[in-house]
Amino acid sequence: MQYYFSNQPANNSAHVNSNSHADTDTSTLIGFSILSFPIVLLLGVITYKKYRAAVLRRQIATLEKIWLIKLKNNTYKQD
């Protein structure tokens, strides 16, 4: 049996490998972005709702204080 050997440079394989590595990095970044966007959006909505509820509770407390002050001041006055 005869064996044939060839001595060809393998520079092209390194170039193809680095290109596929860049494609993998890009697709990983796109996948991460697709998954993280809805999570960040959901967290933002939840945080905003909690903020608005806290502001509303503060406003209600202030109005109740004002109402109690007016009620106390009007109780002792006889017109």
C-alpha positions in Angstrom: 0.0 0.0 0.0 1.1 3.4 -0.8 0.5 6.4 1.4 0.3 10.0 0.0 1.2 12.8 2.3 0.7 16.5 1.5 2.2 19.4 3.2 -0.4 22.2 2.9 -0.6 25.1 5.3 -3.6 25.0 7.6 -4.0 28.8 8.0 -7.6 28.8 6.7 -8.9 26.6 9.5 -7.8 29.1 12.2 -9.6 31.9 10.3 -12.8 29.9 10.0 -12.7 29.0 13.6 -12.3 32.6 14.8 -15.2 33.6 12.6 -17.5 31.0 14.0 -16.4 32.1 17.5 -17.5 35.6 16.7 -20.8 34.4 15.4 -21.3 32.4 18.6 -20.5 35.5 20.7 -23.0 37.5 18.7 -25.8 35.0 18.9 -25.1 34.6 22.7 -25.4 38.4 23.1 -28.6 38.5 21.1 -30.1 35.6 23.1 -29.2 37.3 26.4 -30.7 40.5 25.2 -33.9 38.8 24.2 -34.2 37.1 27.5 -33.2 40.0 29.7 -35.5 42.7 28.1 -38.8 41.2 29.3 -37.4 40.6 32.8 -36.1 44.2 33.1 -39.4 45.5 31.8 -41.4 43.4 34.3 -39.2 44.6 37.2 -39.6 48.2 36.0 -43.4 47.9 36.0 -43.5 46.3 39.4 -41.2 48.9 40.9 -43.3 51.8 39.4 -46.5 50.3 40.8 -45.0 50.0 44.3 -43.8 53.6 44.0 -47.2 54.9 43.0 -48.9 53.0 45.8 -46.4 54.5 48.3 -47.1 58.0 47.0 -50.8 57.5 47.2 -50.6 56.2 50.8 -48.6 59.3 51.7 -51.1 61.6 50.1 -54.0 59.9 51.9 -52.2 60.2 55.2 -51.6 63.9 54.6 -55.3 64.5 53.7 -56.4 62.6 56.8 -54.2 64.8 59.0 -55.6 67.9 57.4 -59.2 66.5 57.8 -58.6 65.7 61.5 -57.1 69.2 62.2 -60.2 70.8 60.5 -62.5 68.6 62.4 -60.8 69.4 65.7 -60.9 73.1 65.0 -64.6 73.1 64.0 -65.7 71.0 67.0 -65.1 73.7 69.6 -66.5 76.6 67.6 -70.2 77.4 68.1 -71.6 79.9 65.6 
